[in-house]
Amino acid sequence: MPKKLKLAVSQSRTLDTLQQTLDALAATTRKAASQNIDLVLFPEAYLGGYPRTCDFGASVGARAPHGRDQFLEYFHAAVDLGDTPLGAGDDWVDRKLPTAKGREYRGDGTREFLERVARETGVFIVTGLVERCGGSLYCGVVYVCPRYGCIGKRRKLMPTGSERLVWAQGQASSLRAVTTEIKGVQLCLAAAICWENYMPLLRYSLYSQNVNLYLAPTADARDTWEPLMRTVASESRAFVLSANQCVRKSHLPAWISVGKKVEEPKALTRTSTSSTSPSRRRKSVVMEGTHELVLPDPSDDKGSDSSAIAEDNSADEFVCRGGSCIIGPMGNVLAGSLWEVEDGFMAVDVDFEDCERGRLDIDVAGSYSRNDAFHLTVDGLDLNPPPF
């Protein structure tokens, strides 16, 4: 019997304040509910923001004063979920941590807000966020079930490049997959954040837990991202959801440009001979059932690549072009990639029995693993599939 659910990715961008972003998340989730969507994924660092182009006043061996003011702004924009610096795991999930006298909950109320939205809409929410805990920031993901609230949370193990200056490293134990049941369909889901997907052992730790829904919130808008997601889906025989923000220079917080001249990466980096160039791809705006609305790419009418590249100093220049996508368990693209579409939204109907069909010829953590010869251990993490 088919095991069908409707899954969605939201190509949403962080707004000026946390409350505005939370309200936008709630509105998007209500829209998802109106379309009978069961689960929606939001991008990396959606709550709290991804500080794109900000250098925080840092160079090797030196820190400029304006960078500390930038960090202060960013620190205050992050969410407080009431966890501990080492990550309390199940004690956090089960609300066993002590609360302050006179308080009903730990943190700033973000957890409770997300749980209320999931409960009221009946939509399972997975969102990227920047978590403030103690004196450090962590890039994380939280899984919010309509029935049970937050059933899991994890922190990014390996921040990339300059992210390492402002994001602390997360705990390997948080790679534990979570299980839930939606409309009688059993899901084992887990998230790898952005370039964690370039860590083969980390990916394998998720495969070993027999995930059938693999979530990849990201900030990578390169056209090499979709092939990586297709590889992950092919390896895991799982459905893969990847959500990214679509951001123009004018959307960046004012504090990012304070005290320095920001040098932006060019909006497009490609060769004119690339057959997979984003400018030659479709632009998927929304999925209704299995029908995809497609708009032509305006750059197709602009002649050469050089004329298609936006001026660096334009406030309308994209500093992150999106690229959200949904991939099937055989590596086939079901929706996307979604380029240069602000507030994009895609949804597809899927049959989770396709994951089991895909295991006929490959199960990289089982029949195709040679686990008698190769062994992976992860500190603090049980790699066995979690119980339902």
C-alpha positions in Angstrom: 0.0 0.0 0.0 1.5 3.4 -1.0 2.9 5.5 1.8 2.2 9.0 0.5 2.9 12.4 2.1 3.3 15.9 0.8 6.6 17.5 1.5 7.7 21.2 1.0 10.7 23.5 1.1 10.4 27.2 1.7 13.0 29.5 0.1 12.4 32.1 2.8 14.8 34.9 3.9 15.5 36.2 7.3 13.7 39.5 8.0 14.8 42.5 10.0 13.8 41.2 13.4 13.4 37.8 15.0 9.7 38.4 15.6 9.1 39.3 11.9 10.9 36.2 10.8 8.8 34.0 13.3 5.6 35.6 12.0 6.7 34.9 8.4 7.4 31.3 9.3 4.0 31.0 10.9 2.4 32.5 7.8 4.3 30.1 5.5 3.3 27.1 7.7 -0.3 28.2 7.5 -0.1 28.3 3.8 1.5 24.9 3.8 -1.4 23.6 5.9 -3.9 25.0 3.4 -2.2 22.9 0.7 -2.4 19.8 2.8 1.4 19.7 3.2 2.7 17.4 5.9 6.2 18.7 6.5 8.1 21.8 5.5 11.8 22.6 5.7 13.2 26.2 6.1 16.8 27.3 5.3 19.9 27.2 7.3 20.1 30.0 9.9 16.6 31.2 9.0 15.9 32.2 12.5 18.8 34.5 13.7 20.1 35.1 10.2 23.1 34.1 8.0 25.6 37.0 8.3 26.6 36.9 4.6 29.5 39.2 3.6 30.2 40.2 7.2 33.9 40.0 8.2 33.3 40.9 11.9 36.3 43.1 11.7 38.7 40.1 11.7 41.9 39.3 9.9 44.7 37.0 10.9 46.2 38.3 14.1 43.9 41.3 14.5 40.3 42.3 15.3 38.9 45.7 14.6 36.5 47.4 17.1 33.6 47.6 14.7 33.6 43.8 14.5 32.8 43.5 18.1 29.8 45.7 17.6 28.7 43.6 14.7 29.0 40.4 16.8 26.9 42.1 19.5 24.1 42.7 17.0 24.3 39.2 15.7 24.5 37.7 19.2 21.3 39.5 20.2 19.5 38.4 16.9 20.0 34.7 17.8 17.4 32.5 19.5 17.7 31.1 23.0 16.2 27.6 23.2 17.0 27.0 26.8 19.6 24.3 26.1 23.1 23.9 27.7 26.5 24.6 26.0 27.3 20.9 25.8 23.8 20.1 24.6 21.5 18.4 27.0 20.0 16.0 24.4 16.9 14.1 25.7 16.8 16.2 28.9 16.2 19.3 26.7 13.7 17.5 24.5 11.8 16.2 27.6 12.0 19.6 29.4 13.9 18.1 32.4 16.3 21.0 32.7 15.6 23.4 35.6 13.9 26.7 35.0 14.4 30.0 36.7 12.2 30.9 39.6 8.9 32.3 38.4 9.5 31.1 34.8 7.4 28.5 33.1 10.0 27.6 30.5 13.7 28.0 29.6 14.9 30.3 26.8 13.2 33.2 25.0 10.0 31.5 24.0 11.1 30.6 20.4 10.7 26.9 21.1 7.2 27.4 22.5 6.3 29.6 19.5 7.4 26.9 17.0 5.5 24.2 18.9 2.4 26.2 18.9 2.5 26.9 15.2 3.1 23.2 14.4 0.3 22.2 16.8 -2.2 24.7 15.3 -1.4 23.9 11.7 -0.8 20.2 11.9 2.4 20.7 9.9 5.8 19.1 10.9 8.3 22.0 10.9 12.1 21.7 10.4 14.0 25.0 10.5 17.5 26.2 10.6 18.4 28.7 13.3 21.3 30.4 15.1 21.2 29.3 18.7 22.6 31.5 21.5 23.7 29.4 24.5 26.0 30.7 27.2 28.5 33.0 25.5 28.5 31.2 22.1 26.4 30.9 19.0 25.6 27.6 17.3 24.1 26.9 13.8 21.4 24.4 14.4 18.3 22.7 13.3 15.2 21.9 15.3 12.5 19.2 14.5 9.0 20.3 15.6 6.2 17.7 15.6 2.6 18.8 15.7 1.7 16.2 18.4 4.8 16.1 20.6 6.5 19.5 20.1 10.3 19.6 19.7 11.4 16.0 19.3 15.0 16.8 18.5 17.6 19.4 17.9 21.1 19.4 16.5 24.1 21.7 16.1 26.4 22.0 13.1 29.6 20.1 13.8 31.8 21.9 11.4 31.2 25.5 10.5 32.7 26.5 7.2 35.3 29.2 6.6 34.6 32.4 8.4 31.6 30.9 10.1 34.1 29.4 12.5 34.8 32.8 14.0 31.2 33.3 15.1 29.7 29.8 15.4 31.0 27.2 17.9 31.3 23.5 17.0 28.3 21.3 17.8 28.2 17.9 19.4 28.4 14.6 17.4 25.8 13.1 19.7 23.2 15.5 18.2 23.5 13.6 14.9 20.9 11.2 16.2 18.0 10.8 13.8 14.4 11.2 15.0 11.4 9.2 14.2 7.8 10.2 13.8 4.6 8.9 12.2 2.5 11.1 9.9 -0.7 9.7 8.4 0.4 6.2 9.2 3.7 6.7 7.4 6.8 6.0 9.6 9.6 8.6 9.0 13.2 8.4 10.2 14.6 11.8 9.5 17.8 13.7 10.1 19.6 16.8 9.0 23.0 17.6 7.7 23.6 21.4 7.5 25.2 23.0 4.5 28.8 21.8 3.9 28.4 19.0 6.5 27.1 17.3 3.4 30.7 17.3 2.1 31.8 15.2 5.1 31.4 11.6 3.9 31.6 10.1 7.4 29.0 12.4 8.7 26.7 11.5 5.8 27.3 7.8 6.5 26.4 8.3 10.2 23.0 9.4 9.0 22.7 6.6 6.4 23.5 4.1 9.2 20.4 5.1 11.1 18.3 4.1 8.1 16.9 7.6 7.4 14.2 7.8 4.7 14.0 11.6 4.8 17.3 13.5 4.6 17.2 17.2 5.3 19.8 19.6 4.0 19.2 23.3 5.0 22.0 25.3 3.4 23.6 28.6 2.5 25.3 27.3 -0.6 23.9 28.8 -3.8 26.4 27.4 -6.2 25.2 25.3 -9.1 27.3 22.4 -7.7 24.9 22.0 -4.9 22.1 20.2 -6.7 24.5 17.4 -7.9 25.6 16.9 -4.3 22.0 16.5 -3.2 21.4 14.0 -6.0 24.4 12.0 -4.8 23.1 12.0 -1.3 19.7 10.8 -2.4 21.2 8.1 -4.6 23.5 6.9 -1.7 20.8 7.0 1.0 17.8 5.9 -1.1 16.0 8.6 0.8 14.0 11.7 -0.2 16.2 14.8 0.1 14.9 18.3 0.9 17.3 21.2 0.6 16.2 24.8 1.4 18.3 28.0 0.9 17.6 31.7 1.3 17.3 34.0 -1.7 18.8 37.3 -0.6 19.6 40.6 -2.3 22.3 43.0 -1.1 19.6 45.4 0.0 18.2 42.8 2.3 21.4 42.5 4.4 21.2 44.0 7.9 22.6 47.6 8.2 25.1 46.6 10.8 27.0 44.3 8.4 28.3 47.3 6.4 29.2 49.4 9.4 32.9 50.3 9.6 34.1 48.7 6.4 33.5 48.5 2.7 31.9 45.2 1.9 33.3 43.3 -1.0 30.6 41.0 -2.4 31.2 37.9 -4.4 29.9 38.2 -7.9 26.3 37.1 -8.3 27.2 34.6 -11.0 30.4 32.6 -11.3 30.3 30.3 -14.3 31.8 29.7 -17.7 29.9 30.3 -20.9 30.2 26.6 -21.9 28.6 25.2 -18.7 25.7 23.0 -19.7 24.4 23.1 -16.1 24.6 26.9 -15.7 21.8 28.3 -13.5 21.0 30.8 -16.2 20.0 28.0 -18.5 17.9 26.2 -15.9 14.2 26.5 -15.3 13.0 28.7 -12.5 10.5 26.8 -10.4 8.1 29.0 -8.5 5.6 26.7 -6.9 4.6 23.1 -6.9 0.9 22.3 -6.8 0.5 18.6 -6.5 2.8 17.2 -9.2 2.4 20.3 -11.4 5.3 22.8 -11.5 4.9 26.4 -12.5 7.9 27.5 -14.5 9.0 31.0 -15.5 11.5 31.8 -18.2 14.9 33.0 -17.0 15.2 36.8 -17.9 18.9 36.4 -18.4 18.2 34.2 -21.5 17.4 37.4 -23.4 20.4 39.4 -22.3 23.0 38.0 -24.7 26.4 37.1 -23.4 27.3 36.1 -19.9 29.1 39.4 -19.3 25.9 41.3 -19.9 23.9 38.9 -17.7 26.0 39.6 -14.6 24.5 42.2 -12.3 26.5 45.2 -11.3 28.4 44.6 -8.1 27.2 47.9 -6.6 23.6 47.4 -7.3 21.3 47.1 -4.2 19.3 44.6 -6.2 22.2 42.3 -6.7 21.7 38.8 -5.4 24.2 37.8 -2.7 22.5 34.4 -2.4 20.6 33.1 -5.3 18.7 30.3 -3.6 18.8 26.9 -5.3 16.3 25.0 -3.1 15.4 21.6 -4.4 13.6 18.3 -3.7 15.2 15.0 -4.8 13.8 11.5 -5.0 15.5 8.4 -3.6 16.9 7.4 -7.0 18.6 10.8 -7.4 15.9 12.2 -9.6 15.0 15.9 -9.3 11.4 16.3 -8.2 11.4 20.1 -7.9 13.8 22.9 -8.4 16.5 24.0 -8.3 14.8 27.3 -7.5 17.1 30.2 -8.6 16.6 33.9 -7.9 13.1 33.5 -6.6 12.4 35.4 -3.4 10.0 33.8 -1.0 9.8 30.7 -3.2 7.9 27.6 -2.2 7.8 24.1 -3.6 5.8 21.0 -2.7 5.6 17.5 -4.0 3.6 14.4 -3.3 5.9 11.5 -2.6 5.5 7.8 -1.8 7.9 6.6 0.9 7.7 3.0 -0.5 10.0 4.4 -3.2 12.8 4.4 -0.6 12.3 0.6 -0.1 12.1 0.0 -3.8 15.5 1.7 -4.1 17.0 -0.8 -1.6 16.8 -3.6 -4.1 20.3 -3.0 -5.4 21.9 -0.8 -2.8 21.8 -0.2 1.0 25.0 1.6 1.8 24.6 0.9 5.6 23.6 -2.7 5.2 23.8 -5.2 2.3 26.1 -2.9 0.3 28.3 -1.8 3.2 30.7 -4.7 3.9 30.4 -3.9 7.5 32.5 -6.9 8.3 35.4 -5.0 6.9 34.6 -1.4 7.5 33.5 0.1 10.8 32.5 3.7 11.8 32.1 4.8 15.3 30.9 8.3 16.4 31.5 9.5 19.9 28.3 9.7 21.9 26.1 8.4 19.0 24.3 5.1 18.5 24.4 4.4 14.8 21.6 1.8 15.0 18.3 2.8 13.5 16.2 4.5 16.2 13.0 2.8 17.3 9.6 3.9 16.2 
